[in-house]
Amino acid sequence: MSRDELRAKLAEFKLETRGVKDVLKKRLKNYYKKQKLMQKEPTNGDSYYDYICVIDFEATCEEDNRPEFTHEIIEFPIVLLNTHTLEIEDTFQQYVKPEINPQLSNFCINLTGITQDHVDKADAFPQVLQNVVEWMRQRELGTKYSYTILTDGSWDMSKFLNIQCRISRIKYPSFAKKWINIRKSYGNFYKVPRNQTKLTIMLEKLGMNYDGRPHSGLDDSKNIARIAIRMLQDGCELRVNERMHGGQLMSVSSSAPVEGAPGPQMPRFRN
């Protein structure tokens, strides 16, 4: 089928018609698959989790990013995606005061839009993490509702959060030990190579434009959530595919049992 034929067929079923040909083909295929399943058995929900917490940290950086430079988290955003309504239900955002390099480089300020004043007035990381835990508890994540974390790549959890916990002398939080790396999910679902899973390329292939300011943690998280919503609409079963174990990044097999993240708790301080 040509792209125009695919779009006409999708329009007939009142489905989204934006995206490149491969995406449209996958969307139509999944629609037919779903219809077949619905004739066999009633479905009760389209996702493994009630909520997905999209997190995209911003961290201190320099133009040359020397290997010995220590990245510290300076923005902690969360976008709460309801997988049943497929809507962004809530957001959290706090800036963080860096400890090792309290003075932001001009490169970092220009890249992220985070000013020196933002971080000077911010709390240190342990307090921000405590606020995150409280925010998640108020929304009954891990108690009344199942949830997991979703990131754009492996670095947010395996690198930035891991390093930050060491700097702040706290243990790595148990609720962040497993997550969905959307780049992997996107690549596997739409059958595209890894070099086509950057945020702007994923949006473009799905027929969407970036909304907001690139490298704002909150705006990046909202755009990642938009990709997740489209993938769920297209029939993708987003599930945990990466985890931290013994301080190391590991893959999670698609045959592993699915379980939501535990109720959020503030980790203990290291001795």
Secondary structure, 3 states (H helix, E strand, C coil): CCHHHHHHHHHHCCCCCCCCHHHHHHHHHHHHHHHHHHHHCCCCCCCCCCEEEECCCEECCCCCCCCCCCCCEEEEEEEEEECCCCEEEEEEEEEECCCCCCCCCHHHHHHHCCCHHHHHCCECHHHHHHHHHHHHHHCCECCCECEEEEECCCHHHHHHHHHHHHHCCECCCHHHCEEEEHHHHHHHHHCCCHHHCCHHHHHHHCCCCCCCCCCCHHHHHHHHHHHHHHHHHCCCCCCCCEEEECCEEEECCCCCCCCCCCCCCCCCECC
